[in-house]
Amino acid sequence: MLADLARVIGVETPSSDKAAVARGASDFADLLRERLGAEAELLTVDGVTHVRLRFGDGPPRVVLLNHQDTVWPHGTIERLPFSTENGVVRGPGSFDMLTGAIMSVHAVAILADRLGEGGLEGLSILITGDEEVGSVSSSDLIRAEAAEANAVFVMEASADGALKLERKGTGIYTLVFRGRASHAGLEPEKGVNAGMALALTLPLVAGLSDAEAGTTVVPTTITAGTTSNTVPAEARVSVDVRARTAAELERVDSAIRALAAEPTLEGSTTEVIGGINRPPFEPEASAALFDRATVLASELGIAAPRGVAVGGASDGNFTAGDGIPTLDGLGAVGDGAHAEHEHAIIAEIAPRTALLAALIADQLAK
């Protein structure tokens, strides 16, 4: 398993490089053929390549949900190479989430040896290529693949090993403020300062947060203007929204659009780009599968899983939001998602792969 992990970590797949993602997808398809003796499909949507391997002809009853794109730019592997020292795997994407994807492959290989390929009928392995940038091209594919499933297992990692029973839904926005440029020294009164319009609006946007409801509305990156002696004609702010319920996401979405419709500075305009990205992953979607995971872990003689609610979203939000039973966080145990200390604990890989295999078999038997 570690050799396979070294292989996929070595194929750098930054989300921003569609050609690199395509190379990674092709290599994953080769790996699936080598380990499982089955031909995967390469599906290209809006220029992004995804991998799908289905067993049987009917709609999937169990979907293993993975992604192989990472946040790391080209050349990172030279600075942070694959290694297995001190009981951990390191390398770009080792924690988020290439270890989980390799666990998917080997869990299915365990079942293929035990049940034969016919025993896998109704299983789908999906490995997408744009999760780290919002799953814009893959969200419809994910939802369609899981539409008739009785279980979706998401192979995202977990810092402390806890399974994700609830995730907040997300909104991703860019507010674009437009004014009128003028010389800041000679005739500032002839300009309309888009930067000032942004500054006046920021407290109103941030004020949409609701701590009691668990809703956060956070302005993040900000840009304005072109030169230090020009009144800015344009300014932009990105806004990250997280909420536990669909109603809260809708409230914030409506409020942001209402603020944009009433400019805070005369002569300026505001455009809203983006919107609700992922629906909330509410706990009802995971409860039954978590109970089964607890029973199966006991039968395997491994530690009972713990459950946790988190603010970060995943592709599991799409399926859980559609009411499909979904259990998340089944991948690597480690730390450092998107950070240079990214790593996965080697000792946790085998027992969690065994639990995944048991969960797949349990749900395929239904």
N, C-alpha and C positions, 0 to 999 in steps of 0.2 A: 504493500500500500504506500509506503514512504517513497518508493521509486516512482510510482505513478504521480505522487504529489510533487516530487522534484521535477518531473517532466512538465506538468502543467504550469507550475510556478515559473519555469524557464521560458514559457511562451508569453511574453508581456502583452497584456490586453487592456490598456487604458481605454475607458469608455469613449473618450473623445476621438479615438482613431478607429474608424469603422473597418479599415483594412486589417488592422491588428486583431480586432475582435473576430473578424472572419477567419483569420489564421488560427486563432485559438479555438473557434468552433469546429473547424476542420480537424484539428488535432484531437479534440474531444470525441468527435465522431469516430476517428480511427481507434481511439482508446476503447470506446464502447464496443466496437467490432472485435477488437483483440481480446477483451475481457469477457464479453458476453456472447460473442458469435452472432451478433445481430446488426443489421444495417440501420443506422440512424438517418433521419432527414435533416438537411440544412434548410432552414426557412428564413428567407430574407424579407424583412418588413421595413420599408422606408430606409433602405440601405444598411440596416443592422441585421446581422446574422445570428440566428438562434438554432439550437439543436433540440430535436425531439426524437425519442425512441419509444415506440408503442409496441406492446405485446398483445397480439390478437387483433381482431377486426372490429370489435364493438367499441362503444365509447368507454374511455377510461373510468375505472372505479376507484383507482388509487393513483394519485399524481405526486411524484417527487419533484419539488420545486427548488431549482438552483439558479445561480448566475455565475458566469465566469469572467465578467468584466471587473476591473479594479479601478481604484482611484489613482494608482501609481503611474507616473509618466515613464516614458521610455528611458532606459539607462539605469533605473532603480536597481535592477537585478545585479548590476556590476558593483553597486555600493552596498546593497543589502542582500547578499547572495543566499540561496537556499543552504540551510545548515540544520543539523540535528544534535546540537550540543546541549548538555545539561538537562536532558529530558524534554526539550521543546523543539518544535519545528519553527524555523524562521524563514522569512522571505516574503516578498510583496504578494499579498493576497492569501497568505498562509492561514490567517484567522478569518478574514472576510473575503470570500468564503470558499476558497478552493479546497480546503480540507473537507468541508461538508459535501462538496460535489464529488470528491473521490470516495468518501464514505457511502454516498448513494450508489456508486458503481459497484463497490465491493459488497454492500448489503444485498444487492440484486444478484451478484455472483454467488453468494452463499445460498440464496434461495434457488437459483438455477441448478446448482449442484444437488440440492436436496429434493426439489420438486420437478426438475426438468423444465424445459422452456414452456411446455403446455400449462404448467402450474403458475406461470406468470401472466396468463391471459387477463387483460383488464388493467395492466400496469402501464403507466407512462412516466418516462423520465424527461423532464424539461430543463434545459440549461440555457438561460437567456443571456443577452449581451448588452443590456442597457439599464440594469437595476440601479447602478450608482448615480445615474442621471435622471431618475424619475420613471423609468420603464415606459417611456412614451410610446415606443414602437411595439412593446411586448405585452402591455396590459390587456389588450383585447385577446391576444393569443392565450394568455394565462387563464383568463376568465372562460374562454370557450373550451379550453382543454379540461377544465375542472367542472364544467357545467353540470355533468351528471355523476360526478364522483361522490363516493361516500366518505372519502378521506383525502386531505391534502397534507403532506408532510413537508415542511419548509426547512431547508438545511442551513439556515443562518446559524451563526455561532452564538455562544453564550459565555460571557466573561466568568461567571461563577457556576456554570453548568445548569442553571435553572431553565426550564422550558417556558416559552413566552405564551402566556394565557390571554394576554390583552395587550394591544398596541394602540396608541393614539392614531387617529387619522391625520392627514397632513394637507396643507395648502401651500402652494409655491407661487409667489406673486412678484412682479416687478412693476413699480409705479414710475411712470415716465412723466416728468414735469417739463412743460415747454413754455418758454417766455419769449423775450426778444433781446438779442445782443446789442450792446452799445459800448463805447469806450468808457471804462470805469473812472478815468480821470477827467476827460473832457466833457462828457455829456451822460453821466449815469442816469439822469432823470428820463432819458429817452429809452432806456432799457426796461425790460420786465425780468426781474431776477428769478430764474427758475430754481436756483439754489435756495433762495429765501422761501419760495413757495414750498419746497421740500421740507425745509427746517420748520416751518409753521405747521405742516401736516404731520410730522413725525410723532409728536405727543398724542395726537388724536388716534393715530394708527396703533401705537403701543397701548393706548388706553382701552383698546378692545379686549385685552386680556382679561380673564376671569379666574383668579386663583382658586376660588371655591369650586368652580366647575372643572378645574384642571386644564383650562384653555390658556395657551401662550401665543402671543402675537409679537414677534420680535423682528424689528428692522435690523438688517445685517450689513451687507455691502452697500456703500454709498459712493456715487461719483457725481461730479458737477463741473461744468465749465471747460474751457480750453486753455486760456492763458490767465496769468495773474492780473492783467490789466483790462480784462473783458468781462462785462456783466454776463453771467452764464445764460445761454439761450436754452440749455437743456440740463436736466439733472435726473438721476435715477437712484432708486433705493430698492433693494431686494427685501422681501418680507417672508419670514418663516412662520407658518401657523400650525399649531398642534392642538387637537381636541379629542376628547374621549367619545363624543357622540356626533352623529351626523347632523343633528339639530344645531349643535354649536358651530360646526364647520359652516353650515348654511348661514347662521347669524353673522359670523365674521365676514363671510364672502359678501353678503348683502351690504354690510356696513362699510366695507372697503370701497365698494362700488358707489355707494351713496356719498362718501367723502370725496371721491374723485369727481363726482358730478357737481360739487359745490366748491370751486377753487378757493383756497385760503388767501390768494393774492390776486388782486384785480389785474386782468389782462393775461393771466396764465391759464393753461389747460393741463389736465391730468389724464393720462391713458393708463388703464389697468391691463397688464399682460399676465396671463396665467390664471390660476383658480384652484379649486379643490383637486388635489392630486390623487390621494389614496383615501378610501373610506376608513372609518375606525374598525379595528379588529376587536369586537366586543367579546366578553368572556364566554357567552353562551356558545360561541363557535368552537371552543376548544375543550369544554368541560368533559364531554363523554370520552374523547380521545385521550385526554390526560388521565382519566380514571383507568382506561385500558393500559396506558403506559405504566402506571403504577403497579397494576396486577402483573403485567408481563415482566417488569423489572424484578419483582419478587420471585417469579418462576425461574428467571435466569440467574438468580442469586447475586444481583448487583444492587447498588444503592437505589432506593426509591427516588425518583425525580422530584424536584421542587418546582413550584410554579411561581411566576412573577408577572406583574404588569409593568410595561416600559413605555417611554415616550417615543422612542424611535420606531419608524414604520418599516415594513418590508413588503415584498410581493404577496405575502400571506394576507395582507390587508384586503387585496382585491377579492380573493376567494372567500375569506371570512365575511366581507361586506356583502357578498352575494348569498350568504347563508349556507355555504359549504363547510362542513366540519373541517377544521384546520388546526394543526398543531405545529408550532414554530419553535425555533431554537434547538433543533435536534442535531446540529452540526458540531463543530469543534468547541472545546473548552479551552480558554486561553485569555488573551487580552490584546489590546493595542489596535483595534480597528482604525484604519486610516492614520496610524502613527508608526514611527520608526521602530518602536519596541514590539510591533505586531508579532504574535507567536501563538502556537497551538500546543497543548500539552499532549505528548505522545501517549502516555499511559491511559488517557481518556478515550483515545480513538477506537480501540477494539471493543470495549464494552458498549459504547454508544452505537457502534455499527451493528453489534449483535441486537441491541434493543430496536434499532430501526428495522432490521430484517424481521424481527418478531412482529412488529407493528404492521409491516407490509403484509406478511402472511396472514395475520389476524383479520385484516380488512379485506383482503382478496377472498377469504373464505366465506364472506357474507353473501 
